[in-house]
Amino acid sequence: MIQSLLIANRGEIACRIIRTARRMGIRTVAVHSDADADALHVRMADEAVHVGPSPSAESYLVGERIIAAAVQTGAEAIHPGYGFLSENAGFARAVLDAGLVWVGPNPESIDAMGLKDAAKKLMADAGVPVTPGYMGENQDPAFLADEAAEIGYPVLIKAVAGGGGKGMRLVERAGDFADALASCRREAAASFGNDHVLIEKFIERPRHIEVQVFGDTHGSVVHLFERDCSLQRRHQKVIEEAPAPGMDEATRADLCASAVRAARAVDYVGAGTIEFIADASDGLRADRIWFMEMNTRLQVEHPVTEEITGVDLVEWQLRVASGEPLPLAQDRLAINGWAMEARLYAEDPESGFLPSTGPLELLEFGDAPGGRIETGVEQGGQVSPFYDPMIAKVVARGDTRDEAREALHEMLCETAVWPVKSNASFLVNALEHPDFVAGDVDTGLIGRDGEDMAKPPVPSMEVLEAAAAALVPASDLGGFRLNAAHRRAAWFLLDGETVVIEPAEADPDDDGEPVESVMIMERGRARLLEPWRKNSAGGAAAGSGAILAPMPGKVIAVSVAEGDTVSEGQKLLTLEAMKMEHTLTAPFDGVVAELSASEGAQVQVEALLARIEAA
C-alpha cells in the first residue's frame, strides 16, 4: 500500500482525497499557490509545498513543480484529483518516469480517450454506439459549416479536447455558425491549448447519462451503475443524481455493458466515467443512447455513486494504484437507495450567474439525515478570482428519490453564504420545478425555465417582522397616522424597493438601541437589511447607459466603435473571466458615446467600459 501521497489539486477535491488517505494511514502532501497559502486543504495535509503564483497556469498546471514537490517531500504517489493535470497524459508519463506512482489510468488510455473525435472512432470500432457527426481533421471554417449543414441543424460544436462545459456551442441556424465557431475555438484554446473541434447532431430532448467504471491491473473491469446529470446550465452540470430516473433493468444492463466494453477497449485502470447522451423523447431505451466521451479521472459528482453503492471510490483508486485487485466483483455491487448532489457556486443568479468572489464572512451549511458536504472553504476564508468558484457540493441520500430530493432541498434552504453571492436559492427553485420533481428532466430544462428559477425568493412576513423588531425598538415611534395611535415601524430597502414593516408584536418595555443591520436567510438567499436612511443616497441612476465590468477580467473582443449606432441587445464587448466568456450588450437603442475598453485590456470590477446614449 502507498504510504505517502501528494495531491496535485486544491479545494474540495483535495480535502476529499486527504480525508480518505488519512483514514487509510497514508501521509499526505498538499501543494498550493500564493492565493491558497492558508487554504483548508493546505491546513488539512501533513505537509504543504508552495508551487507558484496565484494563476493556475503558473502553479497547479506546472507539472515540473508538482513532481519536484513530490520528490522533495518523499511522496511515493501523486493523485491528480479532477481538472488541472488530471487528464494530461504527458504529466502522467512524467510522474511515472520520475519513479512515482500515478493514481490514475495509464497515459495510453488518457491519450486514447483525450480527444473526442479519436475516442468516438475507437468506440465505434469497439461496438459502442456513437452520435452522428463530423470528427475529421479538416478544420477549415467553410468546410465545417458545410458539414454542419449536411448533418442538419441544430448542431453542437465541441472542442475535441474539451470538458466541463467549456469549448461547446449550440448552433440552431446556419447564419450563427461562423460566430459560434470562432467563440468556441477561442475558449478551447484558452482552456485546453487546442482549438480543434468536432460537429455533432444536437438531440432535441437529450438526457445526460453516465456510467462509473473501474479497472485494475489484473484485468478486471466493473461498473458501479449510472448517474443522471441532465440538469445543466450552459452545458455545466447543476444537480446530479443516482440512479437515473426511469431507467429499467434491461436498459441499465445494456448501458452498463457498453460502458464496460468502452473501458476494456483502452485497457482502462482506475476510476473513469463513460458519458452517454440519450434521446428521452420516448423514455430511456438502449437503442437511443449514444456514447459521448470518456472522462479518464474521478468525476466531480462521484459522491452520489458512493452513496448508493457504499463504496469509497478514492480508497479504490489508492488500492488499485498500489497494485491490489478491485475490492469487489461485479456481482457484489448493488444499488441501495437514491442520492443527489447540488453544486453550490459563488455566483449571482440574479445577475446572469456572474462569479462572485471575496471573503466568506458567513458560511453555514444546512443539515439533514443522509446529508454530506464536500467543501474546500470555510467561514472566514475567501473565494478566489483565480479558480473555479465552487463553494461546496451538497449531497443528500434517501431510500427513495423523493426522500433524497427533500433532504437536499432542506439542506440548501438552510445554507447561508455572505457577502459572497451563491446559487443556493436557484438550486432550491430547481428542486421544486414540477419536471424535476417528476424526474422528467432533459438538458434544456434550465434553458427554458431558468429565468424563473433564478428569481429570488420573496421573504416571508414572519421573517420581515422579526427583522423590523430588531431594526426599531419598541420605544421608537417610527411612524405616525392622523387620528390614530403612534405605531412602531421599520423603513428599509428590500431588493431596491422601500419597505415599511410594523412588527406584529412589540414589547412596550423594550427601550434598547436599534441594531445597525439585520441579516435574513430564507430558502438559501441572504439579505442584509439596513434602515432606509442609511441607503437614501441610492446608487447610479437606472438607464444611465454606462456599461460596467461585472467582474475582474480580460476584454477579448470589442464589437463596436465610438459613434456607432446600436440596438437593444446588440453585442458590444466580450469579457473573459475564469476561462468563460461573458457578452455585454446594449441596454437600449442608442449611440456609443464613449468606448474606453480595448481588446486585450485587463479590467477591474465596475470599470467603465462603454457608455450608450439613447437615440
C-alpha positions in Angstrom: 0.0 0.0 0.0 1.1 3.5 -0.8 2.5 5.2 2.3 2.7 8.8 1.2 0.6 10.8 -1.3 0.9 14.2 -2.9 -2.4 15.7 -4.1 -1.9 17.7 -7.2 -5.0 19.8 -6.7 -6.8 22.2 -4.5 -10.2 23.0 -2.9 -12.9 20.4 -2.1 -11.4 17.5 -4.1 -8.0 17.9 -2.3 -9.8 17.9 1.0 -11.8 14.9 0.0 -8.7 12.9 -1.0 -6.9 13.9 2.2 -9.8 12.6 4.4 -9.7 9.1 2.8 -5.9 8.9 2.8 -5.8 9.9 6.5 -8.3 7.2 7.3 -6.0 4.7 5.5 -2.9 5.8 7.4 -1.3 7.5 4.3 0.8 10.6 4.8 -0.5 13.5 2.7 1.3 16.4 0.9 -0.6 19.4 -0.4 0.6 21.9 -3.0 -0.5 25.5 -3.1 -0.3 28.8 -5.0 0.2 32.2 -3.4 -3.6 32.6 -3.2 -4.0 29.3 -1.4 -1.3 29.7 1.2 -3.8 29.4 4.0 -6.4 27.3 2.2 -8.3 24.5 4.0 -6.6 21.7 2.0 -3.2 23.1 3.0 -4.0 23.0 6.7 -5.5 19.6 6.5 -2.4 17.9 4.9 0.5 16.6 6.9 2.9 18.8 4.7 2.5 21.5 2.1 4.7 22.9 -0.7 4.4 26.2 -2.5 4.4 25.7 -6.2 4.0 29.2 -7.7 1.9 32.4 -8.1 -1.9 32.5 -8.0 -2.7 31.9 -11.7 -3.1 28.2 -12.2 -1.0 28.3 -15.4 1.9 29.4 -13.1 1.3 26.9 -10.3 -1.2 24.0 -10.4 -0.6 23.4 -14.1 3.2 23.4 -13.9 3.9 19.7 -13.9 7.6 20.0 -13.2 7.0 21.9 -10.0 4.4 19.3 -8.8 6.8 16.4 -9.4 9.6 18.3 -7.7 7.4 18.8 -4.7 6.7 15.1 -4.5 10.4 14.2 -4.8 11.3 16.9 -2.2 8.8 15.6 0.4 9.4 11.9 -0.3 5.9 11.3 -1.5 5.5 7.9 -3.3 2.5 8.8 -5.4 0.6 11.6 -7.0 -3.2 11.9 -7.1 -4.3 14.5 -9.6 -8.0 14.9 -8.5 -10.1 16.3 -11.3 -9.3 19.3 -13.6 -5.9 20.8 -13.8 -3.4 18.0 -14.8 -5.8 15.0 -14.2 -6.2 14.1 -17.9 -2.8 15.2 -19.1 -1.1 12.1 -20.5 2.3 13.9 -20.7 2.1 14.7 -17.0 1.1 11.1 -16.1 4.2 9.9 -18.1 6.5 12.4 -16.4 5.2 11.1 -13.0 5.9 7.5 -13.9 9.3 8.4 -15.4 10.2 10.1 -12.1 9.7 6.7 -10.4 6.5 7.8 -8.7 3.1 6.1 -8.6 0.4 7.7 -10.8 -3.0 7.4 -9.2 -4.9 7.3 -12.4 -5.2 5.4 -15.7 -2.3 4.6 -18.0 -1.1 7.5 -20.1 -2.0 5.5 -23.2 -5.6 5.3 -22.0 -5.7 9.0 -21.4 -4.4 9.6 -24.9 -6.9 7.2 -26.5 -9.9 9.0 -24.8 -8.4 12.5 -24.6 -9.6 13.8 -28.0 -13.3 13.4 -28.6 -13.1 12.7 -32.3 -10.5 9.9 -31.9 -12.4 8.5 -29.0 -15.6 8.2 -30.9 -13.9 6.3 -33.7 -12.4 3.9 -31.2 -15.7 3.4 -29.5 -17.5 2.7 -32.8 -14.8 0.0 -33.6 -15.5 -1.5 -30.1 -19.2 -1.8 -30.8 -20.3 1.1 -28.6 -23.0 3.3 -30.3 -21.9 6.9 -31.1 -23.9 10.0 -32.1 -23.8 11.0 -35.8 -21.5 13.9 -36.7 -18.1 15.1 -38.2 -14.9 14.1 -36.4 -12.3 14.7 -39.1 -9.0 16.6 -39.3 -10.2 19.3 -41.7 -10.8 22.4 -39.6 -11.4 24.9 -42.3 -14.4 27.1 -41.2 -16.1 26.9 -44.5 -15.7 23.1 -44.6 -17.0 22.8 -41.1 -20.0 24.9 -42.0 -20.8 22.6 -44.9 -20.5 19.6 -42.7 -22.9 21.2 -40.2 -25.4 21.8 -43.0 -25.2 18.2 -44.1 -25.7 16.9 -40.5 -28.7 19.2 -40.2 -29.3 22.0 -37.7 -29.3 22.2 -34.7 -25.8 21.1 -34.2 -23.2 21.2 -31.4 -19.7 22.5 -31.9 -17.4 20.8 -29.4 -13.7 21.3 -28.6 -12.1 17.9 -29.2 -10.0 18.4 -26.0 -12.9 20.0 -24.1 -14.7 19.2 -20.9 -16.6 20.8 -18.0 -19.0 22.5 -20.4 -16.2 24.7 -21.9 -15.5 24.8 -25.6 -19.1 23.9 -26.6 -21.6 25.9 -28.6 -25.2 25.1 -29.7 -25.9 26.4 -33.2 -29.5 26.5 -34.3 -29.2 28.4 -37.6 -26.6 28.4 -40.4 -26.2 32.2 -40.0 -24.9 31.8 -36.5 -22.3 29.1 -37.2 -19.3 31.3 -38.0 -19.5 33.4 -34.8 -20.2 30.3 -32.7 -17.2 28.5 -34.2 -14.9 31.4 -33.5 -16.0 31.8 -29.9 -15.8 28.1 -29.3 -12.2 28.0 -30.7 -11.1 30.9 -28.6 -12.4 29.3 -25.4 -11.0 26.0 -26.3 -7.5 27.4 -27.0 -7.6 29.3 -23.7 -8.8 26.4 -21.6 -7.1 23.4 -23.3 -4.4 24.7 -25.6 -6.2 23.1 -28.6 -8.8 24.8 -30.8 -9.8 21.8 -32.9 -13.5 21.0 -32.9 -16.0 18.3 -33.9 -19.6 18.7 -35.0 -22.4 16.6 -33.6 -26.1 16.4 -34.3 -27.9 18.1 -31.4 -30.5 15.8 -29.8 -33.7 17.9 -29.2 -34.6 16.5 -25.8 -31.4 15.0 -24.5 -30.6 13.4 -21.2 -27.0 13.2 -19.9 -26.5 9.7 -18.5 -23.1 8.5 -17.4 -21.7 5.2 -16.0 -19.0 4.9 -13.4 -16.4 2.3 -14.4 -13.4 0.9 -12.6 -10.5 -1.2 -13.7 -7.5 -2.8 -12.1 -4.1 -4.0 -13.2 -5.3 -7.7 -13.0 -7.6 -7.3 -16.0 -10.9 -6.8 -14.1 -13.3 -4.0 -15.1 -16.6 -3.4 -13.3 -19.3 -0.7 -13.4 -20.9 1.0 -10.4 -24.1 1.9 -12.2 -25.3 5.1 -13.8 -25.7 8.7 -12.8 -28.1 11.2 -14.4 -26.6 14.7 -14.9 -29.2 16.1 -17.2 -30.0 19.3 -15.2 -27.4 21.6 -16.7 -26.9 25.3 -17.4 -24.8 26.2 -20.4 -23.6 22.6 -20.6 -22.4 22.6 -17.0 -23.9 20.2 -14.5 -26.0 21.7 -11.8 -27.7 18.8 -9.9 -26.7 15.1 -10.4 -28.4 12.0 -9.1 -28.0 8.3 -9.0 -29.6 6.1 -10.2 -31.2 7.6 -13.3 -35.0 8.2 -13.1 -37.0 6.0 -15.4 -34.1 3.6 -16.1 -35.4 0.0 -16.3 -33.2 -3.0 -15.5 -32.9 -4.1 -19.1 -31.8 -0.7 -20.3 -29.4 -0.4 -17.4 -27.8 -3.8 -18.2 -27.3 -2.8 -21.9 -26.0 0.7 -21.0 -23.5 -0.6 -18.3 -22.3 -3.4 -20.6 -21.5 -0.8 -23.2 -19.6 1.2 -20.6 -17.5 -1.8 -19.6 -16.7 -2.6 -23.3 -15.6 1.0 -23.7 -13.2 0.7 -20.7 -11.8 -2.6 -21.9 -11.2 -1.1 -25.4 -8.5 1.1 -23.9 -7.2 -1.3 -21.2 -8.6 1.0 -18.5 -7.2 1.1 -15.0 -8.6 3.2 -12.2 -11.7 5.3 -11.9 -13.3 6.5 -15.1 -16.7 7.7 -16.4 -18.3 6.9 -19.7 -20.7 9.7 -20.7 -23.7 9.0 -22.9 -26.4 11.1 -24.5 -29.9 9.8 -24.5 -32.9 10.8 -26.7 -35.5 10.7 -24.0 -38.4 11.8 -26.1 -39.9 8.3 -25.8 -38.4 7.3 -22.5 -35.0 5.7 -21.9 -34.3 3.0 -24.5 -31.0 1.3 -25.1 -31.2 1.9 -28.9 -31.5 5.6 -28.3 -28.5 6.1 -26.1 -25.1 7.0 -27.6 -21.5 7.4 -26.4 -20.4 11.0 -25.9 -17.0 10.8 -24.3 -14.9 9.3 -21.5 -13.5 11.2 -18.5 -10.3 9.5 -17.5 -10.4 10.6 -13.9 -12.6 10.9 -10.8 -15.7 12.9 -11.5 -16.9 15.9 -9.5 -20.2 14.1 -9.0 -18.7 10.8 -7.7 -20.2 11.1 -4.2 -23.7 10.1 -5.5 -22.3 6.8 -6.7 -20.6 6.3 -3.3 -23.8 7.0 -1.5 -25.8 4.3 -3.4 -23.1 1.7 -3.5 -21.4 2.1 -0.1 -18.0 2.3 -1.9 -15.3 4.9 -1.2 -14.0 5.5 -4.8 -10.9 7.3 -3.6 -10.0 4.3 -1.5 -10.4 2.1 -4.5 -8.2 4.4 -6.5 -5.4 4.2 -3.9 -5.7 0.4 -3.6 -5.6 -0.2 -7.4 -2.7 2.2 -7.8 -0.9 0.1 -5.1 -1.4 -2.9 -7.3 -4.2 -4.5 -5.4 -7.2 -6.1 -7.2 -10.6 -4.4 -7.2 -12.1 -4.8 -3.7 -15.5 -6.1 -5.0 -16.5 -8.1 -8.1 -19.5 -7.1 -10.2 -21.9 -9.5 -8.6 -21.2 -7.9 -5.2 -22.2 -4.4 -6.3 -25.8 -3.2 -6.0 -27.8 -0.1 -5.9 -29.1 0.8 -2.4 -31.4 3.9 -2.2 -31.1 7.2 -4.1 -28.6 10.1 -3.9 -28.5 13.7 -5.3 -25.7 16.3 -5.4 -26.1 20.0 -5.9 -23.1 22.2 -6.9 -23.1 25.3 -4.7 -21.3 28.0 -6.5 -20.2 31.6 -5.7 -22.2 33.2 -8.4 -25.2 35.5 -8.7 -28.2 34.0 -10.5 -29.9 37.4 -10.4 -27.1 39.0 -12.4 -26.8 36.3 -15.1 -24.7 34.0 -12.9 -21.7 36.2 -12.8 -19.0 34.9 -10.5 -18.9 36.4 -7.0 -15.6 36.5 -5.2 -14.3 37.8 -1.8 -14.4 37.0 1.9 -16.8 34.4 3.3 -17.9 36.3 6.4 -20.8 33.8 6.9 -20.8 30.3 5.6 -23.1 27.7 7.2 -24.5 24.6 5.6 -27.8 23.0 6.2 -28.1 19.5 7.6 -30.5 16.6 7.0 -30.4 12.8 7.6 -28.2 11.3 5.0 -26.6 14.7 4.2 -23.0 15.2 3.2 -20.9 18.3 2.5 -17.8 18.3 0.3 -16.0 21.7 0.5 -12.6 23.3 0.3 -13.5 26.6 2.1 -14.8 27.6 5.5 -16.2 30.6 7.2 -13.6 33.3 7.4 -12.0 32.1 4.1 -12.0 33.5 0.6 -13.5 32.7 -2.8 -10.6 33.5 -5.1 -11.0 35.0 -8.5 -8.3 32.7 -9.9 -10.1 29.4 -9.8 -13.5 27.7 -10.2 -15.9 29.4 -7.9 -17.3 26.3 -6.3 -18.1 26.7 -2.6 -19.3 23.1 -1.9 -21.0 20.0 -3.2 -24.2 19.4 -1.1 -25.1 15.7 -1.2 -28.2 14.0 0.2 -29.3 10.4 0.3 -32.6 8.7 0.9 -34.3 5.4 0.4 -36.3 6.9 -2.5 -35.8 9.7 -5.0 -38.4 11.8 -3.2 -36.6 11.4 0.1 -33.2 12.3 -1.4 -34.7 15.4 -3.1 -36.5 16.6 0.0 -33.3 16.2 2.1 -31.3 18.1 -0.4 -34.0 20.8 -0.5 -33.8 21.1 3.3 -30.0 21.4 3.3 -30.0 24.1 0.6 -32.8 26.1 2.3 -30.7 26.3 5.4 -27.5 27.2 3.7 -26.2 30.7 4.5 -23.5 32.5 2.5 -22.5 36.2 2.9 -21.4 38.6 1.5 -20.4 36.4 -1.4 -23.4 35.6 -3.6 -24.4 32.0 -4.1 -26.7 30.0 -6.3 -28.4 28.2 -3.3 -31.9 29.8 -3.9 -31.6 28.9 -7.6 -30.9 25.3 -6.6 -33.9 25.3 -4.3 -36.1 26.5 -7.1 -34.8 23.9 -9.4 -35.5 21.1 -6.9 -39.1 22.4 -6.8 -39.7 22.5 -10.5 -42.5 20.2 -11.5 -40.5 18.4 -14.2 -37.6 17.8 -11.8 -40.0 16.5 -9.1 -41.4 14.1 -11.7 -38.0 13.0 -12.8 -38.7 14.3 -16.3 -35.6 16.3 -16.9 -33.6 17.0 -20.1 -30.6 19.2 -20.6 -32.7 22.0 -21.9 -34.9 22.5 -18.8 -32.9 25.4 -17.3 -32.6 27.0 -20.8 -36.4 27.0 -21.0 -37.3 27.8 -17.4 -34.1 29.1 -15.8 -35.3 32.7 -15.7 -38.0 31.7 -13.2 -35.6 29.5 -11.3 -33.2 32.5 -10.9 -35.8 34.7 -9.3 -35.0 35.5 -5.7 -37.5 34.2 -3.1 -39.8 36.7 -1.5 -39.1 36.9 2.2 -41.9 35.7 4.4 -43.8 38.3 6.5 -42.7 36.4 9.7 -39.1 36.9 8.9 -39.6 40.6 7.9 -41.5 41.3 11.1 -38.7 39.8 13.1 -36.2 41.9 11.2 -38.3 45.0 11.9 -38.4 44.3 15.6 -34.6 44.3 15.6 -34.2 47.4 13.5 -36.6 49.6 15.6 -37.0 49.2 19.3 -40.5 49.4 20.9 -39.8 52.9 22.3 -39.0 54.3 18.8 -42.2 55.9 17.3 -41.2 55.1 13.8 -44.4 56.2 12.1 -47.5 58.5 12.6 -51.1 58.3 11.4 -53.6 61.1 11.8 -56.3 60.4 14.4 -54.5 57.1 15.3 -52.1 55.8 17.9 -48.4 56.1 17.2 -47.1 53.0 15.6 -43.6 51.4 15.6 -42.3 50.7 12.1 -39.1 49.9 10.3 -38.3 51.5 6.9 -35.7 49.7 4.8 -34.7 48.9 1.3 -35.5 45.4 0.1 -34.2 44.5 -3.4 -34.2 48.2 -4.3 -37.7 48.8 -3.1 -38.7 50.8 0.0 -40.5 48.6 2.5 -42.3 49.6 5.7 -42.9 46.8 8.2 -44.6 47.0 11.6 -43.9 44.1 13.9 -47.0 42.1 14.8 -46.0 42.1 18.5 -43.9 44.6 20.5 -42.6 44.7 24.0 -43.6 48.1 25.4 -40.7 47.9 27.9 -38.2 47.4 25.1 -36.2 50.7 25.1 -33.0 49.2 23.7 -31.0 50.7 20.9 -31.8 49.6 17.3 -29.3 47.4 15.6 -27.4 48.7 12.6 -28.5 45.9 10.3 -30.2 42.5 10.2 -29.2 39.5 8.2 -32.2 37.4 7.0 -31.8 34.0 5.5 -34.6 32.1 3.7 -34.5 29.4 1.1 -30.8 29.8 0.6 -30.9 33.5 -0.1 -29.1 36.0 2.2 -30.2 39.6 2.5 -28.7 42.3 4.7 -31.4 44.8 5.8 -30.4 48.2 6.9 -32.5 51.2 7.9 -33.7 53.1 4.8 -32.0 56.3 5.9 -28.6 54.6 5.5 -29.3 53.9 1.9 -31.1 57.1 0.9 -28.3 58.2 -1.3 -29.1 55.4 -3.7 -27.0 54.1 -6.5 -26.4 55.1 -10.1 -29.5 56.2 -12.0 -31.2 53.4 -13.8 -30.9 53.5 -17.6 -27.7 55.6 -17.5 -26.3 53.7 -20.3 -23.0 53.0 -18.5 -21.6 49.6 -19.4 -19.6 48.5 -16.4 -17.4 45.4 -16.0 -19.4 42.9 -13.9 -16.3 41.2 -12.7 -12.5 41.4 -13.0 -11.4 40.0 -16.4 -9.9 40.5 -19.8 -11.6 42.2 -22.8 -11.2 39.6 -25.6 -13.4 41.3 -28.2 -14.8 44.7 -28.9 -17.6 44.6 -31.4 -18.4 48.3 -31.8 -16.6 51.6 -32.3 -17.3 55.0 -30.7 -20.1 56.7 -32.6 -21.7 53.5 -33.8 -25.5 53.2 -33.7 -26.6 50.2 -31.7 -29.9 48.5 -30.9 -31.1 47.0 -27.7 -29.4 43.6 -27.0 -26.6 44.1 -29.6 -23.3 42.7 -28.6 -20.8 45.4 -27.5 -17.9 43.6 -25.8 -16.8 40.2 -24.7 -15.2 39.7 -21.4 -13.3 36.6 -20.3 -13.2 35.6 -16.6 -12.4 32.3 -15.1 -11.9 30.9 -18.7 -15.5 31.6 -19.5 -16.8 34.3 -22.0 -19.4 36.9 -20.9 -21.1 39.0 -23.5 -22.1 42.6 -22.7 -24.9 44.1 -24.7 -26.6 47.4 -25.3 -29.3 48.2 -22.7 -31.4 50.2 -25.2 -31.3 51.6 -28.7 -28.7 54.4 -29.0 -25.2 55.6 -29.9 -21.8 54.5 -28.5 -20.9 57.9 -26.9 -17.8 56.6 -25.1 -15.7 53.5 -25.6 -12.9 53.1 -23.0 -12.3 49.4 -23.4 -9.8 47.9 -25.8 -9.2 44.3 -26.8 -6.7 42.6 -24.6 -7.1 45.1 -21.7 -7.4 43.7 -18.1 -10.2 45.5 -16.3 -11.5 45.5 -12.7 -15.0 45.1 -11.5 -17.3 48.1 -12.2 -14.7 49.7 -14.5 -16.5 51.8 -17.2 -16.1 50.0 -20.5 -18.5 52.0 -22.6 -21.4 54.4 -22.4 -24.5 54.4 -24.6 -26.6 57.5 -25.2 -30.3 57.0 -26.1 -31.1 57.6 -29.7 
